[in-house]
Amino acid sequence: MKKIFLFSIFYFLFSVPVFAASPQELKDAIDKKNSELQKVNFQIQEIQDNLEGVKKEGQTLKKEVVKIDSQVKQLNLGIKSSEITIEKLGLEVEDLQYKISDSEDQIIKKRKGIAEILKLIQSKDRENILVMLLKNETLAQSVLDSQNLDNLNFQLSNGILELQSLRGELNNKLDESSTKKKLKESESFNLKSRKSIAEDLKKNKETLLVQTKNQEKNYQNQLSELEKQQLEISDEISKFEDELRRTFDISLLPIKRPGVFSWPIKLIKDGGIGRITQHQGEVSYLYKGKPHNGLDIGAPIGTPVYAAEDGKVEAVDNNDRSYYRKYQYGKYVFIKHNNNMSTLYAHLSKQVARVGDIVKRGDLIGYSGNTGYSTGAHLHFGVYWSASVVMKSVSPALGLVPIGVIINPEDYL
């Protein structure tokens, strides 16, 4: 008897959901987290706006150090944002557990109600019309009994429809709970990645100060040398691209239309955090008036970057020799798709995808950054005609760079 009692207590404790807070307390806590998140995201954007302004000014060692410090501060806010988001998602999952439990209770009650109606119908169905007429003293009473049977059938039909609706609502809540749990896991990964990126930035600052010996003159000399080298690299790549362009058959490309690719970073106007800072073909002041060969999307350092379409990761590389000796695309990911086009995601602070990975549209592949020949955190998004692409090493940059016929990304986004 004692064992049965203990088993009953154990079953009650571990089979019934235990909620740490009431539904109203959870709602209040979620609202509070939303408010905190809004405040932190505003601070992140404020720093981003300041960095965008500084980017247009002349480069000095002092400004570069301030920029790194600002990016570290921005990343720390991003870390805080991830922590709040994880807590908020946890509360939302807990709140959904209440709703799931309520839905399950309603389904149980509805099933019991339907079972009772079925019993009544079964008892009535045993009596045919003749038995009903003989049993009742008046015709009116027999008609009433028949109407009652019709009402029971109507209630049964409505009850079954309501039960189906309740099951649909329950499935939706279960799906929502599963989605939020996955989002929580994803945000936990973002949190870990942002901490890693923040540590890299701090090391980069130390490296920069060592390389320049904390002297403005040394910084300007290195900056001038870097600019000269970068323009030489750019000229060499342009020659290759011009040759490749002559063999390009434009008829092989998909028809220009939106949605062929998804945005690797969602724009502010679509509820995201990115903003277009330079279109393809615009004059680039970094390259002395040459047309820009991709689409730049400004975003705080450590912003998740997603694959624009299904494909295979063909290259993951880094052109930088150090934090100061930054060339070409820095850290990048290059993906080949099944539509005769390939996409480039450059200036990343961290790569997640690996060579050979088969990725799906919307998969996380890395985080926005400021590596390579870049003056501020952003994503360089490039689109290429796949058949034209060659991977080439261009000294003094490290690694390989994709060279090929460039296509305007905005024709397919």
C-alpha positions in Angstrom: 0.0 0.0 0.0 2.9 2.4 0.9 4.6 1.7 -2.5 1.4 2.5 -4.4 1.0 5.7 -2.4 4.6 6.8 -3.2 4.2 5.9 -6.9 1.0 8.1 -7.0 2.9 11.0 -5.5 5.8 10.5 -7.9 3.4 10.4 -10.9 1.6 13.5 -9.8 4.8 15.5 -9.4 6.4 14.5 -12.7 3.4 14.1 -15.0 1.7 17.5 -14.3 3.4 20.6 -15.6 4.9 22.7 -12.8 4.9 26.5 -13.6 7.2 28.8 -11.7 5.0 31.8 -12.3 1.3 32.6 -13.0 0.2 33.5 -16.6 0.0 37.2 -15.6 3.4 37.2 -14.0 4.8 35.6 -17.1 3.1 38.2 -19.3 4.5 41.0 -17.2 8.0 39.4 -17.3 7.9 39.1 -21.1 6.8 42.7 -21.5 9.7 43.8 -19.3 12.2 41.8 -21.4 10.7 43.3 -24.6 11.2 46.7 -23.1 14.8 45.9 -22.1 15.5 44.5 -25.6 14.1 47.6 -27.3 16.4 49.8 -25.2 19.5 47.7 -25.9 18.8 47.5 -29.6 18.4 51.3 -29.7 21.8 51.7 -28.1 23.3 49.3 -30.6 21.9 51.3 -33.5 23.0 54.5 -31.9 26.6 53.3 -31.9 26.2 52.1 -35.5 25.0 55.5 -36.6 28.0 57.1 -35.0 30.3 54.6 -36.6 28.8 55.3 -40.0 29.5 59.0 -39.5 33.1 58.5 -38.4 33.7 56.2 -41.4 33.3 59.1 -43.8 36.0 61.1 -42.0 39.8 60.9 -42.5 41.5 57.9 -41.0 43.8 58.3 -38.0 45.2 56.0 -35.4 43.2 57.6 -32.7 40.0 57.2 -34.7 40.8 53.6 -35.5 41.3 52.8 -31.8 38.0 54.7 -30.9 36.3 52.7 -33.7 37.5 49.4 -32.2 36.4 50.4 -28.7 33.0 51.4 -30.1 32.7 48.0 -31.9 33.6 46.2 -28.7 31.0 48.2 -26.8 28.5 47.4 -29.5 29.3 43.7 -29.3 28.9 43.8 -25.5 25.4 45.3 -26.1 24.8 42.5 -28.7 25.8 40.0 -26.0 23.4 41.6 -23.6 20.7 41.5 -26.3 21.3 37.8 -26.9 21.0 37.1 -23.1 17.8 39.1 -22.8 16.4 37.3 -25.9 17.2 33.9 -24.5 15.5 34.8 -21.2 12.5 36.2 -23.1 12.2 33.0 -25.2 12.4 30.9 -22.1 9.5 32.8 -20.6 7.5 32.6 -23.8 8.0 28.8 -23.9 6.8 28.6 -20.2 3.8 30.8 -21.1 3.0 28.4 -24.0 3.1 25.5 -21.6 0.2 27.0 -19.7 -1.7 27.4 -23.0 -0.9 23.9 -24.1 -2.1 22.6 -20.7 -5.3 24.5 -21.0 -5.9 23.3 -24.5 -5.3 19.7 -23.4 -7.8 20.1 -20.6 -10.4 21.5 -23.0 -9.9 18.6 -25.3 -10.4 16.1 -22.5 -13.6 17.9 -21.4 -14.9 18.0 -25.0 -14.2 14.3 -25.5 -16.1 13.5 -22.3 -19.0 15.6 -23.5 -19.0 13.9 -26.9 -19.0 10.5 -25.2 -22.1 11.4 -23.1 -23.9 12.6 -26.3 -23.0 9.3 -28.0 -24.4 7.3 -25.1 -27.7 9.2 -25.3 -27.9 8.8 -29.1 -27.2 5.1 -28.8 -30.0 4.7 -26.3 -32.4 6.6 -28.5 -31.3 4.7 -31.6 -32.5 1.5 -30.1 -36.1 2.8 -30.3 -37.6 2.9 -33.8 -40.5 5.3 -34.7 -43.2 2.6 -33.9 -41.8 1.9 -30.5 -41.6 5.6 -29.8 -45.3 6.1 -30.8 -46.5 3.2 -28.7 -44.4 4.2 -25.6 -45.7 7.8 -25.5 -49.2 8.7 -24.6 -49.4 11.5 -27.2 -48.2 12.1 -30.7 -46.7 15.4 -29.5 -44.5 13.6 -27.0 -43.3 11.3 -29.7 -42.5 14.2 -32.0 -40.6 15.9 -29.1 -38.5 12.7 -28.6 -37.7 12.7 -32.3 -36.6 16.3 -32.2 -34.5 15.7 -29.1 -32.7 12.9 -31.0 -32.1 15.4 -33.9 -30.7 17.9 -31.4 -28.4 15.4 -30.0 -27.0 14.6 -33.5 -26.6 18.3 -34.1 -24.7 18.7 -30.8 -22.5 15.7 -31.7 -21.7 17.2 -35.1 -20.8 20.6 -33.4 -18.8 18.9 -30.7 -16.7 17.0 -33.2 -16.0 20.2 -35.1 -15.0 22.0 -31.9 -12.8 19.1 -30.9 -11.0 19.3 -34.3 -10.6 23.1 -33.8 -9.2 22.5 -30.3 -6.7 19.9 -31.7 -5.7 22.4 -34.4 -5.0 25.1 -31.8 -3.1 22.7 -29.7 -0.9 21.6 -32.6 -0.2 25.3 -33.5 0.8 26.0 -29.9 3.1 22.9 -29.9 4.7 24.1 -33.2 5.1 27.6 -31.8 6.8 26.1 -28.6 9.1 24.0 -30.7 10.0 27.0 -32.9 10.8 29.2 -29.9 13.0 26.4 -28.4 15.0 26.3 -31.7 15.3 30.1 -31.7 16.6 29.9 -28.1 19.3 27.4 -29.2 20.1 29.7 -32.2 20.4 32.8 -30.0 22.7 30.8 -27.5 25.0 30.1 -30.5 24.9 33.8 -31.4 25.8 34.7 -27.8 28.8 32.4 -27.8 29.9 33.7 -31.2 29.7 37.4 -30.2 31.8 36.7 -27.1 34.4 35.2 -29.4 34.3 38.1 -31.9 34.6 40.6 -29.0 37.8 38.8 -27.8 39.2 38.9 -31.3 38.6 42.7 -31.5 40.4 43.3 -28.3 43.4 41.3 -29.5 43.3 43.3 -32.8 43.5 46.6 -31.0 46.6 45.3 -29.1 48.1 44.1 -32.4 47.4 47.5 -34.1 49.1 49.4 -31.3 52.2 47.1 -31.4 52.4 47.3 -35.2 52.3 51.1 -35.3 54.2 51.5 -32.0 51.2 53.7 -31.1 52.6 56.4 -33.4 50.3 58.3 -35.8 53.2 58.7 -38.4 53.7 54.9 -38.5 50.0 54.4 -38.9 49.7 56.8 -41.8 52.8 55.2 -43.5 51.3 51.7 -43.2 47.9 53.0 -44.3 49.4 54.6 -47.4 51.3 51.4 -48.3 48.2 49.3 -47.8 46.2 51.6 -50.1 48.8 51.3 -52.8 48.9 47.5 -52.5 45.2 47.2 -52.5 44.8 49.3 -55.7 47.4 47.1 -57.4 45.4 44.0 -56.4 42.2 45.6 -57.7 43.8 46.5 -61.0 45.0 43.0 -61.5 41.6 41.5 -60.7 39.9 44.0 -63.0 42.0 42.8 -66.0 41.0 39.2 -65.3 37.3 40.2 -65.0 37.4 42.1 -68.2 38.7 39.1 -70.1 36.0 36.8 -68.5 33.2 39.3 -69.3 33.9 38.9 -73.0 32.9 35.3 -73.0 29.8 35.9 -70.9 26.5 34.8 -72.4 23.8 36.8 -70.6 21.0 34.5 -72.0 22.1 31.8 -69.6 21.1 33.8 -66.6 17.8 33.4 -64.8 15.2 36.1 -65.7 15.6 39.1 -63.5 13.0 39.0 -60.8 12.8 39.5 -57.0 13.0 36.6 -54.7 15.6 34.5 -56.5 17.8 35.2 -53.6 16.8 36.1 -50.0 18.5 39.0 -48.2 21.5 37.7 -46.3 20.9 40.4 -43.7 17.3 41.7 -43.5 16.9 45.4 -44.0 15.5 47.8 -41.4 12.5 48.5 -43.7 11.6 44.8 -43.5 12.0 44.6 -39.7 15.7 43.7 -39.8 18.8 45.7 -38.8 20.7 46.2 -42.1 20.8 49.2 -44.4 22.2 49.5 -47.9 25.4 51.7 -47.7 26.6 51.2 -51.3 24.9 49.8 -54.4 26.7 47.9 -57.1 28.2 50.1 -59.8 28.4 53.2 -57.6 31.7 55.0 -57.5 33.8 53.7 -54.7 36.0 56.2 -52.9 38.1 53.3 -51.5 39.0 52.3 -55.0 39.7 55.7 -56.4 36.5 56.1 -58.4 36.2 52.6 -59.7 32.7 51.1 -59.8 31.7 49.0 -56.7 31.5 45.3 -57.5 28.8 44.3 -55.1 26.1 45.4 -52.6 27.2 46.7 -49.2 24.8 46.2 -46.3 25.8 48.1 -43.2 25.1 46.2 -40.0 26.6 46.1 -36.5 29.5 43.8 -36.1 28.4 40.3 -35.1 25.1 40.5 -37.0 24.1 37.0 -38.3 24.6 36.5 -42.0 22.4 33.9 -43.8 22.7 32.0 -47.1 20.7 33.7 -49.9 19.8 30.4 -51.5 20.4 26.6 -51.4 23.8 25.6 -52.5 27.2 24.2 -51.8 30.0 26.1 -50.0 32.8 26.3 -52.4 35.3 28.4 -50.5 35.9 29.7 -47.0 39.0 31.9 -46.8 40.7 34.9 -45.3 42.7 37.5 -47.3 44.1 39.4 -44.3 47.6 39.1 -43.0 46.9 40.8 -39.8 44.4 43.3 -38.3 46.2 46.2 -39.9 47.3 44.5 -43.1 43.8 43.9 -44.4 43.3 43.0 -48.0 40.3 42.4 -50.4 37.5 40.5 -48.8 39.1 39.5 -45.5 37.1 36.6 -44.1 34.5 35.4 -46.6 32.2 32.6 -47.6 31.5 31.7 -51.2 28.5 29.5 -52.2 27.7 28.0 -55.6 23.9 27.6 -56.3 21.9 25.5 -58.8 20.8 28.5 -60.8 24.1 29.1 -62.6 25.0 31.8 -60.0 27.3 32.0 -57.0 27.2 34.3 -54.0 30.0 36.0 -52.0 29.6 37.1 -48.3 32.7 39.2 -47.4 34.3 41.2 -44.6 32.9 38.7 -42.0 34.1 38.8 -38.4 33.5 35.1 -38.0 32.7 32.2 -40.5 30.4 29.4 -39.5 30.0 27.5 -42.8 32.8 25.2 -43.9 34.0 24.1 -47.4 31.8 21.3 -48.7 28.8 22.2 -46.6 25.4 21.9 -48.3 23.4 24.9 -47.1 19.8 25.8 -47.3 18.3 29.2 -48.0 18.3 31.1 -44.6 21.1 28.9 -43.0 23.5 30.8 -40.7 26.9 31.0 -42.5 28.7 33.7 -40.5 28.6 37.2 -38.9 29.1 40.6 -40.3 32.4 42.3 -39.6 35.2 44.7 -40.7 37.9 42.3 -42.0 39.5 42.9 -45.4 39.8 46.3 -47.1 37.0 47.9 -45.3 36.4 51.1 -43.2 33.5 49.8 -41.1 31.4 46.8 -40.2 29.2 45.7 -43.1 28.5 42.8 -45.4 29.8 42.9 -49.0 27.3 40.7 -50.9 28.4 39.8 -54.4 26.8 37.7 -57.1 28.7 35.9 -59.9 28.1 33.9 -63.1 29.2 30.5 -61.7 30.8 29.2 -64.9 33.1 32.2 -65.1 34.5 32.0 -61.6 38.1 31.2 -60.9 39.8 31.2 -57.5 43.0 33.1 -57.7 45.8 34.1 -55.3 46.8 37.8 -55.6 49.9 38.8 -53.6 50.4 40.3 -51.1 46.9 39.2 -49.9 46.6 35.8 -48.3 44.4 33.0 -49.5 42.3 33.0 -52.7 39.7 35.4 -54.0 36.8 34.6 -56.4 37.2 36.3 -59.8 34.5 36.2 -62.4 31.6 37.9 -64.2 29.8 40.1 -61.7 26.0 40.3 -61.7 23.9 43.0 -59.9 22.5 41.3 -56.7 19.5 43.7 -56.6 18.2 42.2 -59.9 17.5 39.0 -58.0 16.9 40.0 -54.4 
